[in-house]
Amino acid sequence: MTELLVIGGGLLGRAVAKASRESFRTALTYNSHPLQMEGCATYPMDITGRVDLIRSLKPEYIVLTAAMTNVDGCEEDRQGAWKANALGPKNVASAAKDLGSKLIYVSTDYVFDGERGMYREDDQTSPINYYGESKLAAEGFVREICQDSLIARTSVLYGWNPAKQNFVTWAMEEMKKGNRINIVNDQFTSPTLSSNLADMILAIKDQTGVFHTCGSERINRYDFSIKIAKAFCLDESLINPITSNHLSWKARRPMDSSLDTSKVSRFTKPLNVEEGLNAMIMQGMVAE
Ligand SMILES: NC(=O)c1ccc[n+]([C@@H]2O[C@H](COP(=O)([O-])OP(=O)(O)OC[C@H]3O[C@@H](n4cnc5c(N)ncnc54)[C@H](OP(=O)(O)O)[C@@H]3O)[C@@H](O)[C@H]2O)c1
């Protein structure tokens, strides 16, 4: 069996490992939060340090999901963000090149400034926060070092993850408690179910270049949370629409970083919001 190495045991890393373990001998790495997963070997690895594990496993495919994903945290700790989000991927790319492994690097919609939305793969990038800058730098390193690499840009990930909340699980939790939530109605993205992204990555793993791999629907956060309330039978009157000038984030957010998914749709099906939330409900009914 082919060896597939998933780097990063967060929401997406776990979903990719789960999706690949039937067809591949799969290994999954974690950093500061040890984890175990049936059907996968798990190992600790910090991508900013020595990556001897990659050299010893000699995987045919490497899916690099690890990153410092806290957007405000990246603004506050630029050095840490550069190390984890730019130098780490450079390090992994060098090992992939030496071994001839296929590198799939997961990037972000935040490489765009959000002035226009529905970005295509060859549109001009222009990040407006340090998270986006550091991820864009990584794209450059990956492309330069591994010419046959695949860069999969995604947007607002959601799904079940016992280790950490995401927008959907947070909004659900608050509404279940009967808490009112203020949600912006002027920021648009392309929300992506983690398992759908995992399937898309596996479907295009032998392609090269940039792909926009996210949900197929452009939606603002407020409308997204209304759909969450409807899907999970929660009280949508608890959701209060606000505009983003009422929030004071450390890092600027693009107003419309939605992505066009026509290219990936030639290979596999990105889900819209309703389909993604329904799939999440089905997954919740199956024991983890
Ligand atoms: N989440 C989103 O909405 C979103 C949107 C667009 C793009 N993306 C991209 O999608 C990818 C996956 O996101 P996610 O939501 O699955 O992230 P996540 O749940 O925050 O997981 C990120 C993982 O990276 C690991 N990590 C951080 N620094 C590391 C290092 N130096 N060495 C090794 N591992 C390290 C973390 O491990 P520890 O916690 O153990 O340190 C964590 O398990 C990321 O590349 C992200 O930039 C995410």
The ligand as an ORCA input file, in Angstrom:
! r2SCAN-3c Opt
* xyz 0 1
  N      -9.789     26.755      9.732
  C     -10.149     27.504      8.700
  O     -11.233     28.118      8.701
  C      -9.240     27.628      7.506
  C      -9.592     28.489      6.440
  C      -8.730     28.576      5.334
  C      -7.559     27.821      5.303
  N      -7.232     27.006      6.359
  C      -5.988     26.240      6.301
  O      -6.343     24.880      6.409
  C      -5.348     24.157      7.122
  C      -5.994     23.306      8.205
  O      -6.712     24.136      9.102
  P      -7.383     23.523     10.419
  O      -8.641     24.276     10.683
  O      -7.417     22.032     10.349
  O      -6.346     23.992     11.506
  P      -6.288     23.629     13.063
  O      -7.461     22.816     13.472
  O      -6.001     24.910     13.761
  O      -5.013     22.691     13.100
  C      -3.765     23.155     12.784
  C      -2.791     22.111     13.224
  O      -1.475     22.561     12.899
  C      -0.630     22.100     13.912
  N       0.577     22.908     13.985
  C       0.698     24.216     14.272
  N       2.002     24.570     14.247
  C       2.706     23.456     13.955
  C       4.085     23.175     13.809
  N       5.025     24.117     13.993
  N       4.453     21.912     13.495
  C       3.525     20.940     13.312
  N       2.211     21.134     13.467
  C       1.801     22.382     13.783
  C      -1.437     22.245     15.198
  O      -0.931     21.347     16.147
  P      -0.910     21.713     17.721
  O      -2.227     22.363     18.046
  O      -0.726     20.387     18.345
  O       0.246     22.632     17.913
  C      -2.834     21.865     14.738
  O      -3.114     20.513     14.958
  C      -4.362     25.195      7.626
  O      -3.219     25.162      6.826
  C      -5.072     26.508      7.482
  O      -4.172     27.572      7.226
  C      -8.052     26.893      7.446
*
